[in-house]
Amino acid sequence: MFILQRGIITYAYGASYYLEMAKSLARSLHLHSPNVPRAIVTDKENDKDLLELYDYVINIRHEYGSNVKQKLHLFDYSPFEYTLCIDSDCIAVRDINFIFDDFKGRSFSVAGNVYLQAGDKDTFIDVDDTLKRFNLTKLPRFNGGLYYFEKNDTAKAFFATALELAKDWKNLGISEFRGDGPNDERIFGLAMMLHNQSMFEDNGQMMRTPIGLRGSFNIDAIKGKSTFQKYNQVVSPALVHFACVWGEHPVYYREVAKLKNLDKGSVKPVNSNIFSAIQYKFGYQIALLRYIAKRVPKNYKYIQARVKKLLIQLPELIKTKYRIEPVRNK
């Protein structure tokens, strides 16, 4: 029986691989949280698999914009009283109902505990200028793969503020994201401070990306396991967010294949081959090449800008690396 008040929503439009990611997310949610209804915003509303995997298939409104600008309209899209917006490149490894329980009573929130303060540098926003402009002392920094909000007046006003900020993003010192408009995380973060909304300290239990991975990447979407070290913290998230390069990682493809096999009624393990050891040892490097190959033709200026910035920073990065620790694969 569905819990009608709560549900998850995700997006999948444009390139076909986003659609496939959304299907994998739905399969993992169906396995671990079958009582939580699922909604998707898409331009493939007649896709047979989506109609089977999602309870609500919502036609995308192109007038809202492209890329992450669509997220600024979550309040209007969601059919639920309590909503978790989960990025389509996430995979659930256990029941997510506890996330609703932990967030309940908050109009808008995210998982995290890191704040940007005066003197801090950030890729997507001029911290000092923003703090001074809005008379703030800090700005939340988080990954936007998971958002929670409730259908109330505070949340409605919050999203209205986010939309207003997005209209003036360049003058506010918010950087362009992937060559197509502002970064949603910094806009939402600023709106959170303006509406007195806070982050939730989840101790690595809700959602995490493998960015900053140290050591092995232990995840099994079928058996319900995910434990890995992210920078200096060991985390066990219910939602593993395969953001950016990690969506091309062999581990992601392995888990997707397992979920697809299970959906088809197969319990056979994913076949390994003689290249498996090489794949997983050099998984990040393989993923990076796949990521660049997919995105350079479509967004050359963005990739060019990122490479240029990396080259500028490289001498200092190398200097810092050798001073603190020996070189090793990340």
Stockholm file with secondary structure:
# STOCKHOLM 1.0

chainA/1-330         MFILQRGIITYAYGASYYLEMAKSLARSLHLHSPNVPRAIVTDKENDKDLLELYDYVINIRHEYGSNVKQKLHLFDYSPFEYTLCIDSDCIAVRDINFIFDDFKGRSFSVAGNVYLQAGDKDTFIDVDDTLKRFNLTKLPRFNGGLYYFEKNDTAKAFFATALELAKDWKNLGISEFRGDGPNDERIFGLAMMLHNQSMFEDNGQMMRTPIGLRGSFNIDAIKGKSTFQKYNQVVSPALVHFACVWGEHPVYYREVAKLKNLDKGSVKPVNSNIFSAIQYKFGYQIALLRYIAKRVPKNYKYIQARVKKLLIQLPELIKTKYRIEPVRNK
#=GR chainA/1-330 SS CCCTTEEEEEEECSSHHHHHHHHHHHHHHHHHCTTSCEEEEESCTTCHHHHHHCSEEEECCGGGCSGGGGGGGHHHHCCCSEEEEECTTEEECSCCHHHHHHHTTCSEECBCCEEECTTCCCSSBCHHHHHHHHTCSCEEECCTTEEEEESSHHHHHHHHHHHHHHHTTTTTTBCBSTTSSBCHHHHHHHHHHHTTCCCBCCTTSSEECCTTEEEEEEEETTTTEEEEEETTEEECCSEEECCGGGGGSHHHHHHHHHHHHHHTTCCCCCCCCTTHHHHHHTHHHHHHHHHHHHHTTTCHHHHHHHHHHHHHHHHHHHHHHHHHSCCCCC
#=GC SS_cons         CCCTTEEEEEEECSSHHHHHHHHHHHHHHHHHCTTSCEEEEESCTTCHHHHHHCSEEEECCGGGCSGGGGGGGHHHHCCCSEEEEECTTEEECSCCHHHHHHHTTCSEECBCCEEECTTCCCSSBCHHHHHHHHTCSCEEECCTTEEEEESSHHHHHHHHHHHHHHHTTTTTTBCBSTTSSBCHHHHHHHHHHHTTCCCBCCTTSSEECCTTEEEEEEEETTTTEEEEEETTEEECCSEEECCGGGGGSHHHHHHHHHHHHHHTTCCCCCCCCTTHHHHHHTHHHHHHHHHHHHHTTTCHHHHHHHHHHHHHHHHHHHHHHHHHSCCCCC
//
